[in-house]
């Protein structure tokens, strides 16, 4: 190797090592120091003891040194990328947890303390200003003797969803950043637990879930026939207007869940559900967006009694679906498999 290149590699290696040392002095980041030390050693070896790579190449049956160096460099690069992805994901999780905590604190002043059995209705809403008022105002005051407490979680909405949802007796909190339906539900569940809700219902803010079917949805929990009740459009009436591909996809993912959990459900993506309040703490919920399969699988894994009832799904009253067009199938598959195997 020529002298200028050797000196250049040595200087770069020394610079990387000093960077890692400085990062550790200022932030005590062991991972950054380790990455810097490994990268510096690798460059020093290329500059001053390149025969090391010949030994590695012989062990791997690679004859050319530059191929060995390229292979090791790519392995190191992949490792760094995976580390960064993990770091970004952990940071995002911490930010989302903080966001939910702050949002739950918003609800403290609005939580009722009337001594009655409470039915919390959690409504995640993202840019639903055209429909949220009608959904909230249509809710009854009581269902099967339970005081109805609506909880609207405006999930980073850029419109007047939160403003239009506010009414007497309605708890409205806002996520400053959009977290997806799963994140909004988790915020709503925390508020429901603070309210001491004996039953928690989830429904959409777009008017697709008919309020007059609330009694039928809640009845199996009230009568102690089930702990987790799901509405099914396939047992009832589907007026959502979903295209054939989406309908087929729902059936396929439902079949996958049935095979993996020995269940017999018919509609795995329906957001109209009722859960016994005391069972919420049993469910390990981590999914931010594709929450419906996670809830079902967690309920099965924790021995909750599941029941499905026929319901009607109406067409959206206004606006457009918030479900991603690309990656929806991938996201559902990932959620199903990771929830099942953890």
N, C-alpha and C positions, 0 to 999 in steps of 0.2 A: 504494500500500500504506500502511496507517495506521502511525503512529509506534510505538505499543506493540508491534505484531507485528514491525516492523523491528528494534526493539531486542531483542526476545526471540530472534529468529533470529540476530542478531549475537552475543548472549551465548552461545547454544547452540553456534554455530560456534566461538567462542573457547574454550569449554570443551572441545570435541572436539579442537581443535588442541593445547591444553595437555595433555590426556590422552595424545595421541600422542607429544608431546615427552617427557613423564614416562616413558612406556613405553620409549621409545628410550634415555633416560638410565639406566633401571634394568635393562633387558634387552637393549638394542641390537637391538630387533626392527624391521628396516627395513619389513617388510610391514605391521605395525601403524601405524607412522609414516606410511606412504604412504596407507593407508586413511583415517587421521585427516585428513591434508592434503587429500585429494580431497573428503571429506565436508564439511570446513570451507569450502573454496573454493566448493563447490556452494551451501551455505547463505548464505555471504556474497554470492554472486551474486544469489540470490533476494531477499535483504534490500536490497542497495544498487545492483545493476545488473541488474534483472530483464529488461531488453531483450536481454540475451545469449541468453535462452531463446527470444526471438522470432526471433533469427537462426537458431538451431538449428531451430526449428519451421518457418521458411520453407524451409530446406534439405530438411526431411523432408516438406514439404507439409502441415504441421499448423498450423491457424489459431489454435487456442486455447492460450494459454501454459500453463494448468494441465495440459493433456493432455501437453504436451512435458515438463513437470517430472515428472509422474507416470510417464511412459515411462522417462525417464532414472533416476528413483529406483528403479523396479522392476528395470531392468538392473543397477544397482549392487547392489541387494539380492540378486539371483540370483548375481552374482559373489562376494559375501561368503559366501553359503551354500555355493557350490562350494568356495571356499577353506577354509571350516570343515570340510566333509566330507573334503577332502584332508588337512587337518591331523589330523583324528581318525583317519583311516585310517593315516597315517604313524606316529602315536603308537602305535596298536594294533599295527602291524607291529613297531615297536621293542620294545614290551613282550613280544610273542610271541617275538621272536628272543632276548631276554634270558631268558625263561622256558625256552626250549629249551636254551639254553646252560647254564643252571643245572642242568637235568634231566640233560643229558649228563654234566656233572661228577659227578653222583650215581653214575654207573655206573663211574667210574674204578677203584674198588677191587674191583669184581666182574668186570672183564674178564679173560678167561683168556689165558694165554700158554704154550700147550702145543706149539707148533710144528706142529700138525696143520692140514689144510684145514678151514676152518670154514664151516658152514652156519648163518647167523643167521636165526632165525625171528622176525620183528617182529610183535607182536600189540598193536595199539591197542585199548584197552579203556576203556569209559565206563560205570560202574555195572554191572559184570558179575560181581558177587561170587558169584552162584549158579552160574556156569558156568566161570569162569576156571581154577579149580583142576583140574577135569576135563580141560580143554583142555591145560593145561601138563603135567599128569602123564601124559597119553596120548602125548606126543611121544617118539619113539625116541631112543636115545643117538647113533646114527649113521645116515646115509643116503648110500648109494653111497660109503662110505669117508670121508665128511665128518662131523666132530664137530658135533652139533647144539647150538646155543647159543640158547636162547629169550630174547627181549628183550620184556618186557611194559611198555608205556607206559600207565600209568593217567592218563587225560586229564581231570584235574579231577574225578575220581569222588568222590561224596559218601558212598559206602558203603565196604565193606572189600575192594574189588577188589585193591588193592595188597597188603594183608596176606595174602589167600588165594592170591595168585599166587606169593608168596615160597616158594622151595624150593631145594635144593642145585643149583647150576649155573644158576639162573634169574636173569637181570638184570632187576630191577624198578625203574623210575623213575616219578616222579609229576610231573605238571603241576599247579601250584597253581591254575591257571585252565584251564577247558575251551577247547581250541583247535580241536576238530574232528578228524576222522580224518586229514585231510591234514597238519595240524600234528603229530599224534602219529606219523605215519609218518616225517616228516622228522626228528624226534627219534630214532626207532628207526634210521633210515638212518645218522645220524651215529655212533651207537653201533656199528652194524655195521661201518662203515668203520674205526673205532678198533680193533675186534676183528680187522681184516684179513680179513673174510669174503670168500671167493671166490664164494659164492652167497648171495643174500638172498631169503628167502621172506616174503611177507606173508599173514597169515590173520586171521580175525575171532576175537574172544574169546567168541562166543556159541554155539560148537559147530556152526555150520552147515557148516564145511569139514572133511570127513573126513580124519583124520590118515593113514589107510591109503592115501591117494592122493598122499602126498608124493613117493614114489619116482617115480611117473609124471610129476609136475609138474616135478621137478628133472632128470630124465633127459636131456631135450634140451640143457640147459645143460652137463651133465657130458660128454655126447657131442659137444659143440661143434656142435650142429645149430641152436642158437638162442641169443640173448642175453637174450631177454625172452619168458617163457612165461606164457600166460594160461589160466586154467581157464574152461571154457564150460559153463554149465548147459544151453544149447540143443543142444549136441552130446552132452551126457551126460544127466543126470537132474535134474529140478527138483522138489524136494519142499518148497520154501520156503513154499508156500501163498500166494504173492503174488496179489493180485487182478488181474483182467483189465486194468484201467487201468494198473497198474504194469508188467505184462508188456508191454503194448503200448508204453508209454513207453520201456522199455529197448530194444525193437526199433527204435523211431523214432530214438533218440539214437545207437544203434549204426549205423544206416543213414547218419545225418548224418556221423559220423566217417569211415565208409568212403568217402563221396563226397568229403570234404575232404582225406583223406590217401591216397586210392587204396589202401585196405586191403580185407580181406575177413574181418573179425572178426565174431563173432556175439553177443558178450556184453560190452558196454563197461563195465558197472558191477561186474563180479565182482572181489572183493578177494583172491582166492586166486591168487597170481602168484609167479613166480620170476625174479629178475634177476641177471645176472652182476655181482658186486660191483665189478669194475673199471669198469663202465659207469655207476655211480651218479653220479659227478661230471659226467657229460655232460648230465644231466637238470636243466633249470632248473625248480625246483619252488617255486611261490609260493602255491598254492591251499591254504587252511586246511581247507575242508570237502569240496568236490566233487573229490577227488583222482584218482579212477580215470580219467576222460577225459584229464586233464592228463598223467598218466603215459604213457598210450598214445600221445598225440599227440607228446609230447616224445621218446619212443622212436623213433617214425617219423621225426621231423625230424632226429634224430641218427644215423640209419642203423643202428639196432639191428635184428638179425634177430628178427622176431616169429613166434611159433608159438602156436597155440591147441590145447588138448587137451580131450577130454571129461572132465568131473568131475561129481560129485554135490553138489548143494546141499541140505542137510537143513533141516528146520524149526528155528527157534530152540529151544534146550533150555529156556530160561526167559526171563522179562522181556519187554520190548517193544522194537520197533525204535527206533533213535535218529534215523532219517532224518526230516527235517522234513516235515510233511504239506503245509504251504503253502510255496510258493517253491521246491520241489525241482526242478521242471521249469525254472523261470527260472534257478536256480543252475547247473544242468547246461548249459543253453544258453549262459549267460555264460562258463562255464569253457571249453567247447569252442571258442567263437569267439575269445575272448581268447588262448587258448593257441595256436590255429592261426595267428593273424595277427601275433603278436609276433615 
